Amino acid sequence: MTAALGVMARAPSSPGKTRLAPHFSPSALRALQRALVRDTLAVACANSSVETIVFVTPDEAVDEIRPLAPRGLPIIPQGNGDLGARMCRAMRHLLVDRTCKIAILIGTDVPMLTAADIDTAAAALRNRTDLVLGPADDGGYYLTGMTHVIDAVFDGIEWGTDRVLSQTIAAANRAGMRVQTIAKLYDVDTIEDLRRVEVDLRARPEWTCQSLRQFLETHLTPPA
């Protein structure tokens, strides 16, 4: 069964990570975002069971993302609209335009994401699940996967709030979808998240999150 993995990537030069801005210079914050993108793409491309495609925002940032991606990886603009509209468009591209049987989308700010998590999501979709979600600690989700596009799970969601996951599940239930969740992980949005990553990486092999490890060694000062 053909499976595709879409990586929803924001250009490091674009606004974002506002809660981290007081702790880093603009150049350091861009370096952090570049590290997160590189490491996410390394995980995505390590999984040979899925075809990886990068969806980038803003649209004109394709050339900015290209040096961060393995050579030859498709990079496609996300297009206009809120996050829901852009994810729905990416899903449609994978499931309809590319005629994949399974489509999974991930973000780029979840360092603890592994290839095994992606495999778990793909296995759920192969086992008659219509929608798989990877819950995030902040009430959102870091991964979503589908076998057919249902616009309703992307419409009317209060993106950026702690209600994203619950609203998405409610929408899926109303649409009669079979939903499965996988392991809960956390996004990197605050300085506390970065310190948590620093601790968690001590238990991971040294080859994981190489770019983020380098950033932390260079830029993260010990807590006061």
N, C-alpha and C positions, 0 to 999 in steps of 0.2 A: 504494500500500500504506500503510495507516494506521499511523503510528508515534507512540509516546508516550514522553516523557522524564520519569522520576520523580526528583525531587531529594530525597534523604534528608537532612533538616535537623534538627539538634539545637538546642534553644532556647539562646540565649546565656546565659541565667541558670542553666542546669543545669550540673552539674559536668563538667569536661572540660579538655583541654589542660593536664594537670597538670605536664608538663615545662616549660611556659612560665610557670607560676605564680610561680616565684621571681624572674622578671624584670619582672613587671608587677603593678600593683595589681589588686584584683578588678574595679574599674570599667573599667580599661584592658583587661583580659582579655575582659570582656564586649563592649567596643567592638571588639576584634579579631574576635570571633566574629560580631558583627553585620556587620562589613565583609565578612567572607568569605561570609556568606549573601547579602548584597546583590549582591556581584560575581558569585557563581555564578548567581544568578537572572537577572542581566543577560545573561550568556552563554547561559543556557538559553532565555530568551525571545527572543534575537536570532536563533534558528534557527527559521525559519518552516516547516521541513519536519517538525517534530515538535510534538505537543501537550504542554505542560509542566504537570505536577502536582507539588505539594509534599507530601511525607509528613513529618510532624513528630513528634518525641519530646522530652519526654514528651507524652502525649496532651492534657493540659490547657494546653499552650503554643501552641495555635492562634492565640489572640489576640496572643501575643507575636511570632509570626512574621509575622502579617498586615501590619503597617506596613512590613516589610522587603521585601515582595513587590509586584510590579506589581498594580494594581487588577484585581480579578476573577479572579485566579489561584486555581484550586482548592487548598485546603489540607486535608489529611486526616490524622488521627492514625495513627501507625504501629502502635499496639497493643502488647501485651505480648510478652515473650520476648527472646531474645538477638538480636544483629544478623542472624543467619541467618534466624531466624523472621520478623523484621520485613521483611527484604528479600523473602523468599518471599511474604509476604502482599501486599507492594506489587506484585510481579510478577503475582500472581494477580489483583489488582484491575485492572491495566492490560490483561492479556491475556484474562482471562475476563470480569470484570464490564463492562469497557469495550470488549471485543471488538476490541482493537487487534491488528494482525498482528505488530508489532514493539514490544518494550518495552526501554528502556534505563534503568538506574539510575546516578546519580552521587552523590558526596558533596559537601560544601561547603568542603573545606579543600585544594583543589588549584588554586591561583591561575593556573597556566600552562595549564589546560584551555581549549580554544577550541571554537568552534562547528564548526570543521573536524574536530576529534577526534570529535565527536558524529556528524557526517556520515559519517566513516570507519567508525564502529561500525555505523551504520544500513545502510551499503552492504554491509558484510560479512554482515549478517543477511539482506539481500535476495538475497545470492548463496549461499544454501544453507548458511550457517553456523548452527549451533544455539546456540552460546554464544560471545560475544565478551567479552574481558576487556582492561581497560587496566591493565597492571602498574604498581605503585608501587615506588619505590626501596627501601622498607622491607620488601618481601616480600609485601605485600598487593596489593589492586587498588583503583583509584579509580573504575572504571566496569565495569559488567556489563550485558550485553544478551542477550535470549533471544527466540525465536519461540514457544516453548511452555514451560510451567512444568515443570521437573524438580526435585522437592524435594531430590534427593540432593546437588545441588551446594551446598546451604545447610546440610546436616545434618553433624554431626560435625566441623566446621571449628574449629580453635583460633583464634578471633577475637582480634585484637590481637597476634598473633605474626608472625614472619617466615616462617611456613609456610602462611599463608592462601592465597596464589596457587597454590603447588605442590599443596596438598591439594585445592583446588577443581578444578584441571586433572585430577588423578588421579581424583576422583569423576566428573567429566564423561567421562573416558575409559572408566571402568567402565560408565557408562550408555550408551556408544556414541554420544556426542555429537560432532559436528564442531566443533572449537574453533579460534578465531583470536584472536590478541592484536594490539593496536595499540600506538602509541607509549608508551614508559615515561615517567611523570611522577613528581612527588614531592608528598607531603603536607606540610602545615605543622604540625609537632609540636614543634619545638625552636627555640631562638633562632638556631641556625645555619641552620635552614630559612628563617627570616624574613630573615636577612642574604642568603641566596641569592636569595630573591625580590626583595629590594631591587636587587640587581645585575641579575637577569634582566629586570626591568621597564624598565631603561634602554634595552633593545633593542626594547621593545614600544611601539605607539602610545600617546600620552598618554591617550586615552579608555578604555584598558583598565584594569581593576582600579582604578577611581577611588576607591572607598571604602577599599581597602587602601592605596593610595598616600597618602591623607590620614592614615590611621592611622600609617603608617611615618614620615611627616614629623613627626608630633606626638609619637610615643611611642618610636621606636627610636633609642637613643643610639649614637654611634659606638663600635666595639669598643675595649676598653682596650689 
